[in-house]
């Protein structure tokens, strides 16, 4: 197992997050830019916290420009949240496959995100939490967002699949 980074004042360690995962509300300002357009912006997001993972932010559908999103046939299963469905993004000449996902029929502990989407930060031009540009979680499987107030090490980095 990895050596936990000790958080400084005002920071959280992902190693203090629970397992199984939990959901919490946040009033942080979340903004997502894709192909030069702000496609999502809210202060009503939820975040999923799970041991070893930076938070995934879920944005209410009402705060997303849904005209750019296209539901796909891709589905995956999360042991905590249930079955997810994926969305492509099409803006002008840019098409991004499987850029966002949602749980339309989540498990009871995650029912508060059924009308929300989460986005892969690595596929967007920029994602911000309180005007801080996020660093996407490594790898193409996880969708967590790393900010200066979150410390790891994080699952998804090289050599972490066995954690």
Secondary structure, 3 states (H helix, E strand, C coil): CCCCCCCCCCCEEHHHCCCCCEEEECCCCEEEEECCEEEEEECCCEEEEECCEEEEEEEEHHHECHHHEEEEEEEEEECCCEEEEEEEEEECCEEEEEEEEECCCCCHHHHHHCCEEEECHHHCCEEEECCEECEECCCCCCCCEECCCEECCCCCCCCCCCC
